[in-house]
Amino acid sequence: MVYGAAIVGGGPAGLSAALWLGRHRRSAVLVDAGEHRNRWVDHAHGYLGRDTLEPRALLDRARADLRGYDTVHTVATRATAATRDPQRPDDDPLFTLQTDDGPIRARRLVLATGVVDAFPEVANFFEHYGADVFHCPVCDGFEARDRHVVAFGWGEHVPGFALGLLNWARRVTVVTDGHPLEADGRRRARLEEAGVEVVEDEALELCGTRGSLRAVRLRSGVELRCELAFFAIAHRPVGDLAAALGCAVTDEGYVAVDEHACTTVPGVYAAGDLTPGIQLIQVAAAKGTVAGIACARSLAG
């Protein structure tokens, strides 16, 4: 069987693209490995009409909605490779998606593979991640209001990250996990002026229970007061499929798209955190909508 479109990634962007392909009565298959970025997160915020929601419940509801469209199918598997038939013209491409369960052929591809984060190597991290440890101040900074916050990281972007948290937090302390802070004198001076302490010690353990973080225990033996923590170490777009197909990327590694979510490869669309811009659930869903509609319209000629 040759589908009209294959969507890779079952997060908000991929699900939204699949929904709109279904509403345009296009045959589509959603390939979802279940490795969503927010799979550890208890609550997401700022979604219009649903200021606090559970990401897992949102995805479950979206998958249930897809079952109402008989042209859309979902397969729980991992996509491992993608190729384009070199004999087909640009206006009528054909792609083969290799998965753990066999090949899938489609006339269009929508890539919504997201990003992966680098996590602090500290005991009990996943006990707290998504409840009182977060990666995104835009998403969860409000929950840090008037609290003692630790920011894990050591890159040159960390001073700005920590200073931004002062919009909400009572106090912010940077813990570099034993690395030297990669910041020049000007940035260090700004941290000092703002009362942000930099602790170049190794973090061993997050202390407390999920939702009730109370401290970070350091190798020196100090228990640093901490009611909420954020980390800014690194994250990278999951762009292996896009790279294999020859899609252009930005200097930061995100897949370049136009206003219709088209990549530089005809027939390939990209949406969500894989593309440049603010990384929020509602933004990813909107980008998926654009990709799904544009893809459906291209199939209609």
N, C-alpha and C positions, 0 to 999 in steps of 0.2 A: 504494500500500500504506500502511496505517496501522499503525505499530508500537505495541506496548503501551507501550514507553518509549524515549526517546532520551536517551542519556548524552553530555554534552559534556565532553570532557577525558579523555585516555588515560593519566593518571598513576595512582598507587596507589589513589586514591579512586574514580576513574571505572572502572578495571579491576575493582576489588572489587565495585562496584555491579553492573556487567555480569555478573560471575560469579554473583552470587546471584540475579539475575533469570533467568539461564540455568538455575540449579538449581531454580528455581520454574517452569520451563518457560513463561516469558513471552517473547514476541517483543520483542527489543530491538536497537537499533543504537547502536554506540559511535562517536562522531564525534571523531577525534583529529588535531589539526594537527601533533603531534610536537614541540611547543614546551614540553617539560617543564622545570620549574625546575631539576632536578638533571641536566640533560643533559650538563653539563660535568664532573660530579663522578666521580672515580675510585672512591671507596669511601664507603659509608654504614655507620653503626655502631649498635649497641644493639638490633638486631632480634632478638627472642628466638629462639634456636637458630641464628642467622646473624649473629653479632656484627659481622663484617665482610663486606659483600657489595657487588657492583657494581650500582648502580641500573639501568644499561642491561640487565644480564643478568636482573635481577628482572623488569623490564617485558617483556623478550622471553619469559621463561618464562610470565608471566601471559597474554600474548597467545596463546601456544601452548596454554595451558590452555583459553582461551575457544573455541578451535577444536573442542573436544570437545562443545560445546553447539550443536546445529543451529538453535536459535531465536535465537542471538545473532550479529549481523553487525558487522563493523568497517569503517569507511570512513575513509580518510586524506584528510581535507579540513578546511577551516576553517569554523566556524559564524560567521556574520556578523550575524544578527538572529533574533529569536524573537518570535512573536505568539501570542495566544490567541484562539480563535474566540469573539466576544462573544455569539453566539447559543446557546452550549452552557451547561448548568447547572454549578454548582460540583462536583457529584458525578459529572459525566461530561464533563470538559473535553477540548478538542482543541487541540493546539499545532502550529504550523508553524515549523519551524526552517529558516532560509535558510542555505545553505552555498555555497561556491565551485563545487560540482558540482550545484547544484540544491536544491529544497526537500525537506524530510523532514517527514512528519506523524506525530504520536504522541499517545497519550492521556495520557502522563506525561512530565515532563522531570526529569532529574537533572543539576544543574549542578556540575561538578567542575573549574572553570577555573583554580583556583589563584591565585597571586600572581606579580608580576614585580618584580625587584629593580633598583635604581639602582646602577650599578657605578662604581668609581673610574676617572677618566679618566687612566690611567697606561700608558705603553708596556709591552708584554709581559704585560698583565693576563691575557689568556686563555691565554697560555702556561703560567700558573701556577694559574689558577682551577680549583678542584676537586682539586688535588694538594697545594699548600702555601699557597693563599689560599682563605679560606672566609668565609661570611656568618653561620654559626650556631655560637656557642660551646657550646651544649648538645650539638650533634651532634659537633663536632670539637675541643672544648676539650682533651680528653684527649691529643690528638696534639700539643698545645702544651706539654706538661709539660717543665719545666726548660729552656725555650727562650727566646730573645729574640724578642718578638712586637711587631709594629706593628699598631695599630688605626686604620684610616682612618675619618674622620667628623668632624663638627663640630656636630651638633645637640645639644640639651639632654640627650638620652638617652645621649650618648657617655661621659660620666664613669662612669655605672653600668655600661655595656658594658665599658669598659676595666678597672674595678675587679673585675668578675666574672671576667675573664681571668686575674687574679692567683691564682685558685684552682688554676691549672695552671702558668702561665708563670713563668719566672725573672725576666723584666723585660718591662714593657709600655711602649711609647711611642705616644702619640697623634699622628697626623699629620693636620692639618686640610686639607691640599691647598690652602693659601693662604687659606682662610676663617678668620675669627675664631671661636674656640670659643664656642658659645652656652651658656655656663654661668655661673652666679652665683658670687660669692665663696666661698660655702660649699662648692660642688661643686669648685671649683678647689683649695680648701684640702685637701679630702679626697684629691684626686689627688696633691697635693704630699706630704701625710703618708704616702701609700702608695708614694712613690718613682716615680710615673708622670709622665714628662716630657711636656709638650705642645709640639709643634713646629708653629707656624703658618706652614709653608712649603709650597710646591707640590711634589708628588711627580711626577717626570718618568719614572722607569723602575724596573721591578723587575729586579734583577740576579741572574743565575744561570740554571740550566736547570730544567725542570719537575721538581718533586720535590726540588730542591736550591737553593731560594731562599737567597740569602746577604745581600742588602742592598736598600735602597731609595735610589735616587739622587735628591737634592733639587735644586731650582733653584739653591740657594746653592752647589752643587758637593759638598756633604757626601754621603757614602755611609753611610747609617744602617744599622747591623747589624740584620738581620732574617732569622730562620730560618723564621718562619711569620707570616702576616698574616691579619687579619680586617677586614671592613668593615661599617659600620653607617651607611649614608647614608639610604636610604629604600626602602620597598617598598609596593606597592599591590595590593589584591585586583583580579582581572580580573572585574569585576562588571557589564560592559556589558549582557549578556543579562538578568541578574537585575534591573537597573535598568529595562530596557525593559519587563519583565513586571510591574513594580511591587512587587517583593519588598522588604520592609523591611530596612534595614541598621543596624548599630551605629554609634556615634559614630566608630569607627575605619574604617568603610567595609566591614566584613565582613557577609556575608549572615546575617541572624538566622534561626535554626532552633530547633525544639523538640527534645525527646529522641528523636523519631523521624525527625529530619533534614527535617521539613516546614518549608517557608518560610511566609510569610504569604499566599502565593498558592496556592489549592487546586490540587493536581496537580503542583506544582513542589517538588522536593527539592534540597538542596545538601549538599555534603560536601567534606572535605579542607581545604586551606589557605584556601579561599574563606570558610570559616566561622570563628568565634572559637575560640581555644584554641591549644595547643602545636602547632607546625608540625614534625612528624616523619613519616617515611614510615610507620611502624607506626601512628601515630595516624590519618593520612589513610586508610590501608587499613581501619582499624576503623570510621571514620566512613562510608566507602563501603559497608561491610557493612550498617550500620544503614540507610542510605539505600536500598540495593538490596532488602533484605528488606521494609522498610516500603512501598516502591513496589510490589513484587510482591504484597503482601497487599492493598494498596488496589485493585489491578487485579482481585483475586479477590472484592472487595466486603467 
